[in-house]
């Protein structure tokens, strides 16, 4: 009698191995699609409508929707007013965030000093310092990269009247520097200042920093 059991067992093993490979391939494809979906969501940056800070003439927009979450209002914290947004929405440990602060100016500390202090706190190094002039304000800004992490950080500060300052921080923790820069530029461009008194003070920000250096 000819036994076919070994042959059947061998055929079963081949099918099982083939099935495992197909399953692994399916998981790989699913992971790839999920990653591309996240990238697609993050890259489609949509800003909120301008969010005004009452009695200041100042307004700004932050990312909202497409995975970004924001209360779309300024919240008071002592003498500081904060407007923020984080990604992904609902996460206790966001991988990206945007923070706008309307706060008292720090006496005898230039924007560059503030940027250096913030970079040290996050174990980062400043790789670029520059300035952007918009229709409303003059922003001094810095690009920070993590020394041993994948963080990318953009920091900006603009001088206002009454010894106030607008500070903006864009954080991206996954190494997507292009994404962080895109968000940073959009937020900076969204800032509007209607109070001519504040705008006049803002134009003196650069000379004030030079005096402190």
Buried (B, 14 or more C-beta within 10 A) or exposed (E): EEEEEEEEEEEEEEEEEEEEEEEEEEEEEEEEEEEEEBEEBBEEBEBBEEBBBEEBBBBBBBBBBBBBBBEBEBEEEEEBBBBBBBBBBEEEEBBBBBBBBBBEBBEEBBBBBBBBEBBEEBEBEBEEBEBBEBEBBBBBBBBBBBEEEEBBBBBBBBBBBEEBBBBBBBBBBBBBBEBBBBBBBBBBBBBBBEBEEBBEBBEEBBEEBEEEE
